[in-house]
Amino acid sequence: MAKGRFGGMGGMGGGNMQQLMRQAQKMQEQLAKTQEELDEKIYEAQSGGGMVMCKVNGKREITELVIKPEAVDPDDVEMLEDLVMAAVNEALRIGEETREAAMGAITGGMGGLL
């Protein structure tokens, strides 16, 4: 009986390939579960010493925005705009850093390959 080019081991090491596929599937399942958990998580940030507070979820959606009345100055709308942007951007940054850290822990930094 003639052996294949790779020593008759089912092409490229049969058992090792199956094990690798199982590991990849398990990693994908972990990534999906973590992704779902991260989507539900809420991230909060404040600006102006608590004058503006923003909460976002893992889907990068604003879930709550609180502006204290004393932050509203009709003569300085730009300041309020800056405070809102700062709070929103910080909440989004916190969420993204958390997401990257959680996914990196699963993939070992290979997230772009999956």
C-alpha positions as a Markdown table, in Angstrom:
| # | Residue | x | y | z |
|---|---|---|---|---|
| 1 | Met | 0.0 | 0.0 | 0.0 |
| 2 | Ala | 1.5 | 3.3 | -1.1 |
| 3 | Lys | 1.8 | 6.0 | 1.5 |
| 4 | Gly | 0.8 | 9.5 | 0.6 |
| 5 | Arg | 3.2 | 12.3 | 0.2 |
| 6 | Phe | 3.0 | 13.2 | 3.9 |
| 7 | Gly | 3.5 | 9.8 | 5.3 |
| 8 | Gly | -0.1 | 8.6 | 5.2 |
| 9 | Met | -1.1 | 10.7 | 8.2 |
| 10 | Gly | -4.3 | 12.0 | 6.6 |
| 11 | Gly | -2.7 | 14.8 | 4.7 |
| 12 | Met | -0.9 | 17.1 | 7.1 |
| 13 | Gly | -0.9 | 15.3 | 10.4 |
| 14 | Gly | -4.7 | 14.6 | 10.8 |
| 15 | Gly | -4.9 | 14.6 | 14.6 |
| 16 | Asn | -3.0 | 17.8 | 15.0 |
| 17 | Met | -5.1 | 19.6 | 12.4 |
| 18 | Gln | -8.3 | 18.4 | 14.2 |
| 19 | Gln | -7.0 | 19.6 | 17.5 |
| 20 | Leu | -6.1 | 23.0 | 16.0 |
| 21 | Met | -9.6 | 23.3 | 14.6 |
| 22 | Arg | -11.1 | 22.5 | 17.9 |
| 23 | Gln | -9.0 | 25.1 | 19.6 |
| 24 | Ala | -9.9 | 27.7 | 17.0 |
| 25 | Gln | -13.6 | 26.8 | 17.4 |
| 26 | Lys | -13.3 | 27.1 | 21.2 |
| 27 | Met | -11.6 | 30.5 | 20.8 |
| 28 | Gln | -14.3 | 31.7 | 18.5 |
| 29 | Glu | -16.9 | 30.7 | 21.0 |
| 30 | Gln | -15.1 | 32.5 | 23.8 |
| 31 | Leu | -14.8 | 35.6 | 21.6 |
| 32 | Ala | -18.5 | 35.5 | 20.8 |
| 33 | Lys | -19.4 | 35.2 | 24.5 |
| 34 | Thr | -17.0 | 37.9 | 25.5 |
| 35 | Gln | -18.3 | 40.2 | 22.7 |
| 36 | Glu | -21.9 | 39.7 | 24.0 |
| 37 | Glu | -20.9 | 40.5 | 27.6 |
| 38 | Leu | -19.0 | 43.6 | 26.5 |
| 39 | Asp | -22.0 | 44.8 | 24.4 |
| 40 | Glu | -24.1 | 44.8 | 27.6 |
| 41 | Lys | -21.5 | 46.5 | 29.8 |
| 42 | Ile | -21.9 | 50.2 | 30.7 |
| 43 | Tyr | -19.0 | 52.7 | 30.7 |
| 44 | Glu | -19.3 | 56.0 | 32.5 |
| 45 | Ala | -17.3 | 59.2 | 32.3 |
| 46 | Gln | -17.6 | 62.7 | 33.6 |
| 47 | Ser | -16.3 | 66.1 | 32.7 |
| 48 | Gly | -16.2 | 69.5 | 34.2 |
| 49 | Gly | -15.9 | 68.1 | 37.7 |
| 50 | Gly | -19.1 | 66.1 | 37.4 |
| 51 | Met | -21.0 | 68.8 | 35.6 |
| 52 | Val | -21.6 | 66.5 | 32.7 |
| 53 | Met | -21.9 | 62.7 | 33.0 |
| 54 | Cys | -22.2 | 60.2 | 30.1 |
| 55 | Lys | -22.8 | 56.5 | 30.0 |
| 56 | Val | -22.3 | 54.4 | 26.9 |
| 57 | Asn | -22.8 | 50.7 | 26.3 |
| 58 | Gly | -20.4 | 48.3 | 24.7 |
| 59 | Lys | -22.2 | 48.8 | 21.4 |
| 60 | Arg | -21.0 | 52.4 | 21.5 |
| 61 | Glu | -24.4 | 53.8 | 22.1 |
| 62 | Ile | -25.1 | 56.6 | 24.6 |
| 63 | Thr | -27.4 | 55.2 | 27.2 |
| 64 | Glu | -27.5 | 58.2 | 29.6 |
| 65 | Leu | -26.4 | 61.8 | 29.4 |
| 66 | Val | -26.8 | 64.1 | 32.5 |
| 67 | Ile | -26.1 | 67.8 | 32.4 |
| 68 | Lys | -26.3 | 69.7 | 35.7 |
| 69 | Pro | -28.3 | 72.9 | 35.4 |
| 70 | Glu | -25.4 | 75.0 | 36.6 |
| 71 | Ala | -23.4 | 73.8 | 33.6 |
| 72 | Val | -25.8 | 75.6 | 31.3 |
| 73 | Asp | -24.7 | 79.2 | 30.6 |
| 74 | Pro | -26.6 | 80.7 | 27.7 |
| 75 | Asp | -23.7 | 83.1 | 27.2 |
| 76 | Asp | -21.2 | 80.2 | 26.9 |
| 77 | Val | -22.8 | 77.4 | 24.9 |
| 78 | Glu | -19.3 | 76.4 | 23.6 |
| 79 | Met | -18.2 | 75.4 | 27.1 |
| 80 | Leu | -21.2 | 73.1 | 27.5 |
| 81 | Glu | -20.6 | 71.5 | 24.0 |
| 82 | Asp | -17.0 | 70.9 | 25.0 |
| 83 | Leu | -18.0 | 69.3 | 28.3 |
| 84 | Val | -20.5 | 67.0 | 26.6 |
| 85 | Met | -17.9 | 66.0 | 23.9 |
| 86 | Ala | -15.3 | 65.3 | 26.6 |
| 87 | Ala | -17.6 | 63.1 | 28.6 |
| 88 | Val | -18.8 | 61.2 | 25.6 |
| 89 | Asn | -15.4 | 60.7 | 24.2 |
| 90 | Glu | -13.9 | 59.5 | 27.5 |
| 91 | Ala | -16.7 | 57.0 | 28.0 |
| 92 | Leu | -16.2 | 55.7 | 24.5 |
| 93 | Arg | -12.4 | 55.5 | 25.1 |
| 94 | Ile | -12.9 | 53.5 | 28.3 |
| 95 | Gly | -15.2 | 51.1 | 26.6 |
| 96 | Glu | -12.8 | 50.6 | 23.7 |
| 97 | Glu | -9.8 | 50.0 | 26.0 |
| 98 | Thr | -11.8 | 47.5 | 28.0 |
| 99 | Arg | -12.9 | 45.7 | 24.8 |
| 100 | Glu | -9.4 | 45.5 | 23.4 |
| 101 | Ala | -8.0 | 44.2 | 26.7 |
| 102 | Ala | -10.7 | 41.5 | 27.0 |
| 103 | Met | -10.4 | 40.4 | 23.4 |
| 104 | Gly | -6.6 | 40.5 | 23.5 |
| 105 | Ala | -6.7 | 38.2 | 26.6 |
| 106 | Ile | -8.5 | 35.6 | 24.6 |
| 107 | Thr | -6.6 | 35.9 | 21.3 |
| 108 | Gly | -3.2 | 36.6 | 22.7 |
| 109 | Gly | -3.1 | 39.7 | 20.5 |
| 110 | Met | -4.1 | 37.8 | 17.3 |
| 111 | Gly | -7.6 | 39.3 | 17.1 |
| 112 | Gly | -7.1 | 40.6 | 13.6 |
| 113 | Leu | -6.4 | 37.1 | 12.3 |
| 114 | Leu | -9.7 | 35.7 | 13.4 |
